[in-house]
Amino acid sequence: EKEIKPSKEYVHQCKHCLTVYDAKTGEPENDIAAGTAFESLSGDYTCPLCEGPKNDFVKKGKEELGLQAI
């Protein structure tokens, strides 16, 4: 039998302060609903911690960052 691997999950990480945006949770404190894809955030989205611009976020696999898949 083949082992079924979970599908790879991605997050976007700010390259300045390493804050992670996870579409699964969104940013409720900033009125961004859970399930909102990073790509669909407005172009003027900034990091909630350091205010780095959206284009300074890097797409990373959760396992690269040692984050648990939920």
N, C-alpha and C positions, 0 to 999 in steps of 0.2 A: 504494500500500500504506500501511496505517495503521502508525504507529510504536507499538510496544507499550511502554507505560511500566511500570516495575516497580511492584508494589503498594507503597503508602505504608507505611513502617515507623515505629512509634512507640516512644518510650522515656518514662520518667517521671523528672523531674528535681526534686531537692530545691530549694525556693525559697530556702533559707538558704545552703547551701554549694555548690550547683550539681552535686552528685554525681548521676550518672545511673544509674538501674536499667534494665537491658535484659533483657527476658524471655528473649531468645535465649541469653544467657550465664548468667542467674541470679546467685547469689552463692555459689559453691561454698565459700568460706571461712566462710560463715554457714549451711551446710547447706541452701541453697536451690538446687534442681536447675535446670539449664538447661532452658528451656521453661516455667518457672513464670510464669504470667501475673501481672502486678502486682495485678490485681483479686482473685486468689486468695491473696495473701499475707495472713497473719493481721492482724487489726485493730490489734494492738499492735506491728506492724512499725515499726521506726525506721530512720532513715538510719544507715548503718554509719560515717559520718564524724562527723556532728554530733549524731546522735540526734534529729533533727527527726522529728515524727510522720508517719505514713503520709499523713494528709490534707494535709500541706504539700508533697506532690509534685505536680508539674504535668505533664500529658500533653503531649508535644511530638513533632513529626515529626522523624525523624533528620536530614532535610535542613535543617531550621530551625537545627539545632545544628552543621551542617557535618560530621556523622558519616557515615562510609562505611557503606553497606548491605553486610552480610556475606553 
